[in-house]
């Protein structure tokens, strides 16, 4: 299975940015997914925009292949993470 998602190349320290639409509902969901995402190898940082209607999860990974691990971690926690298509450029 291959995941094709839009990404934006960042510096080596920041990793590569990917965005996922999730079905997270609130802070308790964030608490639930935290240990799963924190265990993903190559995941530099992550955050969820709970004000976005699609509850967008933004991750910064060392390698594009790690996005499969991110989606699997969210599913293991009991939620879904669907890659967002289109360019990811919020700089202007």
C-alpha positions in Angstrom: 0.0 0.0 0.0 1.3 3.4 -0.9 0.3 6.8 0.6 0.5 9.7 -1.7 0.2 12.9 0.2 1.1 16.5 -0.4 4.1 17.6 1.5 6.4 20.6 1.9 10.1 20.1 2.2 11.5 21.8 5.3 15.0 22.0 6.8 16.6 18.7 7.9 15.9 19.6 11.5 12.2 20.2 10.8 11.6 17.2 8.5 9.0 17.0 5.8 5.5 18.3 6.6 2.4 16.2 5.9 -1.3 16.9 6.7 -4.1 14.4 7.6 -7.8 14.9 8.1 -8.8 13.1 11.3 -11.9 12.2 13.2 -10.6 13.5 16.5 -13.3 15.2 18.7 -11.6 17.0 21.6 -8.7 17.2 24.1 -9.3 13.7 25.3 -8.6 12.4 21.8 -5.3 14.3 21.8 -4.4 12.6 25.1 -5.2 9.2 23.7 -3.2 9.6 20.5 -0.1 11.2 22.1 1.7 8.1 23.2 1.0 6.4 19.8 2.4 9.4 17.8 5.3 10.0 20.2 6.4 6.4 19.6 6.6 6.8 15.8 10.3 6.6 14.6 11.3 9.6 12.5 8.4 11.8 13.7 10.0 15.2 14.6 6.9 17.0 15.8 3.1 17.0 15.3 0.1 19.1 16.2 -3.7 19.0 15.6 -5.7 22.0 14.5 -8.9 21.4 16.6 -10.5 24.6 15.2 -10.4 23.3 11.6 -13.6 21.4 10.8 -11.4 18.5 9.5 -9.3 18.4 12.7 -6.1 18.6 10.6 -3.1 16.6 12.0 0.2 18.2 10.8 3.3 16.0 11.2 6.9 16.6 10.4 8.8 13.4 9.5 12.3 12.6 8.6 11.2 10.5 5.6 8.0 10.5 3.5 7.7 6.7 4.1 7.1 7.5 7.8 3.6 8.8 7.0 2.4 5.2 6.8 3.6 4.8 10.4 1.7 7.9 11.4 -1.5 6.7 9.9 -1.1 3.3 11.5 -0.4 4.9 14.9 -3.6 7.0 14.7 -5.6 3.9 13.7 -4.1 1.8 16.5 -5.3 4.6 18.9 -8.8 4.1 17.5 -9.1 7.0 15.1 -8.6 7.7 11.4 -6.1 9.8 9.6 -6.7 10.4 5.9 -4.0 12.2 3.8 -5.0 15.7 2.7 -4.5 16.2 -1.1 -3.3 19.3 -2.7 -0.3 21.5 -2.0 0.6 22.3 1.6 1.8 25.9 1.6 0.6 28.2 4.4 3.3 30.8 4.0 1.5 33.4 2.0 
